[in-house]
């Protein structure tokens, strides 16, 4: 926070204490006031960003667990800016059964965060830069956010990442069990994918759980065994260890295959032994309905990079046409009117 003022609150504890945080303290201490502990509360200046979105960090933080308690599929889409978060908020559709659906949560993708900066997806965009993107998203949307934490880095670093995410009001972080230079999972064995030792990764998960202040924040372990070609048995072994020994709140099972068969096979066996552990799936390379994923035991479906991928062909098409025409008249019929764009942003800012 640079030179901005820092505020510390101390709430007495013990048998003789009757002290309780005032309403002002509760508003200031959105990171979570705990009895008997001095905490670093959000500076008022910084906190105004989240109040502008019509929800406090603690309220938002708890939303994902509440969604999971409903036992329906948590539909999640990738966002990479404040404007893309507005699109996710505005999106809705009516399905063939007559139901109207919206996105329940947002995914802050490492790939998308790298792409918008024109950098490779090898953790070149640091946590500070990533968190600025998250803040932009939190400012304009009330939906819970799940953060793509890549490998999490060293466990000592992951500790502070969890603290920062929780303080902002992010609901969950997902870290993957790989080591060495990060490579995007969709390359599979075309690039070297090194799995982390199970014990080492469990220690990192444990450190993340120790770091959190509230009971609402969630840490998910992303299992890359299928990506690395290590097979279903290895994936199951890791899933068991990460939850039972690492303390993870849930897992993400990932695949690069064109069909969902290995995901469905894994889930059939995993659900037989762990019926209640939250599981995330990311149908990027394979096509399967949310209904079929949910029937297999998946709780969260993440559309992990479709918005950023949609932006490229649309913008390139307009850029090419502007060059071909030497004027902007024809493209105006294909793009969002400036007045509508400004109105959308103004409306979102004043009605959250």
Secondary structure, 3 states (H helix, E strand, C coil): CCCCCCEEEECCCCCCCCCCCCHHHHHHCCCCCCCCCEEEECCHHHHHHHHCCCCCHHHHHCHHHHHHHCCCCEEEEEECCHHHHHHHHHCCEECCCCCEECCCEEEECHHHHHHCCCCCCCCCCCHHHHHHHHHHHHHHCCCEEEEECCCCCCHHHHHHHHHHHHHHCCCEEEEECEECCCCCHHHHHHCCCEECCHHHHHHHHHHHHHHCCCCCCEEEEEECCCCCCCCHHHHHHHHHHHHHCCCCCEEEECCCCCCCHHHHHHHHHHHHHCCCCEEEECCCCCCCCHHHHHHCCCCEEEECCHHHHHHHHHHHHHHHHHHHHCCCCCHHHCCCCHHHHHHHHHHHHHHC
